[in-house]
Amino acid sequence: MNAHRFWNWFLAPGTLWILVLFAAPLLLIFALSFGHVDDFGRGVYGFKLGNYDDVFNSTYLPVLLRSVGYALATMLICLAIGYPVAYYIARFGGRWRYVLLAALVIPFFVNYLVRTYAWVALLADEGLVNNAIVDLGLSDAPVQMINTPWAVIGGLVYGYIIFMILPLYGSIERMDQSVVEAGKDLYGSPLQTFIHVTIPATQAGILAGCVLVFLPSVGDFVSAQLLGGPDTYMVGNLIQDQFFAASNWPFGAALTMIMMLFLSVWMVLYLRRAAKGEAEVL
Amino acid sequence: MSDLRLNRRQLLAAGAGLALTAYGASGCTVERPLDTSAAGDIVEPKIDGDLLIFNWAQYMDPAIKKEFGEKYGVEVNEVNFDNLEAMMVKLRSGGEYDLIFPSSEYVGRLRKEQLIRPFDRSQVKNAATVSPYFDGPWYDPNSEFSLPYTYYTTGIAWRTDKVDTMTESWNDMSNPEAFGKIFMLDDFQEGIGQANLLNGFYLNTAKPEELEVSKETLLEQKKGLRGFSTLTAQNLVSGSAWIQQAWNGDVVNARNQVSDPSIFRYQTCKEGVPVGTDAMSIPVTAKSPGTALLFIDWVLSPKNAYRNVMWNGYPQPVAGGREAFAKLVKDDPSIDVNLNELKGSSNEFRLDTPEARREWNRIWTEVKA
């Protein structure tokens, strides 16, 4: 047995895990997406394309578009907040950098659902923030903050921003400082240097962060359910309702497949881009 | 990772594999069929082993379980579900629970699917004081598969310090005084149901033309909504809701959380009062069905009903439970609904065909989307 073969065996447990606990359930969801519901409300596997027709019903299109819109906004806000934070920690954190990173990561050990509930308590009309606003005389009446699209996007940002900061931190920390100095030597202003040198040098982190935030945001249902209003229904809510309220698993499965297909397109584009980037660096 | 493209042959093979999976599974239900041979056997009340309860979380005073275990020398364990579909899935896949707490509609479905066992109500001593309202209900016509645990009515809760123009009508779901501060229950049956009642239709109508009218009603109401939510107590207490479509038990919980409970009031509506029930049933897969039946009797005893209602705030339609609930809501008797007086105006949710359920869900999704 040569060394190559030997090391291949180390892949076996992981491969088995993926096949049994990821690929097989996914295949079942795929099969169920062509199924129907019997008289007892049970999902039955079959050959029906109707579930997919329903997905492309004009009613659900706005839900899909809204989900993508919220996810894009979340991604951009995370980038705008995350980049300076990651940059500061990576460049100027000094011996405090691991403490700062830990301070960012530790809140994420708390369950997302619980953190979102905390937002409700904080931002409700008679919550802590609004009580302070009214007591300080900043406004006569409470400001409605939750049950709005902004609250949903805010919840998503809070929920997923760590996935933006960590890859950004990694790529900023690894960035060769001499290229920035070279930019300055060539009479680049700080802004020009940042745009033409720092951003391209950290684009792998930017891309990774954007993908890691965008993908889970599109399918999220917690934020819209707890912080949303009457017009913030997202595709994650739609899918969850099909499984747990509407007893329509086949339709829920079809929605899941379409969403996965949509997200896979972005994932593949990202991976190809990342592979190309790697090739260029080498 | 440099080449992610599949060649044509790989693509075809993958497609064929997917099609084969779909074909192989075709006609099967998601879960394998259960052995339901025990479905006809009448359960006898006798200790036949330890008890495993399958219930909503925080829905029963733990002392009731503990003292039952001490009295009969058995272990009483509880596991929880967080929605009824999940409960169904676990039952169908062979979960060996001795006692479950389905809603009335799910009792009907479990009965038709032969997933629960019959018992003789006359052998359950404390069932004698159960409200006659639950004699031969639609979901259990011979009163042999279930006994009621709790019940609830659906009405409208409001903040007396914000709104003073309530009219005891479902029209209040679009009361202009609370525009933008109104919550509708995030429940397809409650949402469509109140619109049906408001339009003078049968609560459970399956007529497409009537449902279309109710959909328009809902879309009109939606303009004044702040959201769809079942977190009634939280919405009321946090000040976000001025008007909230609500189950009466949740109003009790909201009132318990504030120093001045009189700011929350509750009304039932003249167009009709939906009534819901959570029942107790014994699955075919039960290991200790006899112990489960004794436990049902235990839960319905006046002493246990009384303290359970005081503990969880939901009314129980049985001696002890009624008194406890009346005590809880003595400041606002409108929360306490006398089931026997409701006979004429009450309505229970039931969707008898998969088509009706599908149609209702489609409308609800279109309203929420």
Interface residues (C-beta under 8 A of the other chain):
Chain A: L27 L28 F30 A31 L32 F34 V37 D38 D39 F40 G41 R42 G43 V44 Y45 G46 F47 T59 Y60 P62 V63 V120 A121 A124 D125 E126 G127 N130 P142 Q144 I146 N147 G228 G229 P230 Y233 N237 L238 D241 F243 F244 A245 A246 S247 N248 W249 V268 L271 R272 A274 A275 E278 A279
Chain B: M1 S2 L4 L18 T21 A22 Y23 G24 A25 S26 G27 C28 T29 V30 E31 N83 E85 A86 M88 R92 R109 K112 E113 G180 D187 F188 K222 L225 R226 G227 F228 Q234 S238 G239 S240 T353 P354 R357 R358 N361 W364 T365 E366 K368 A369
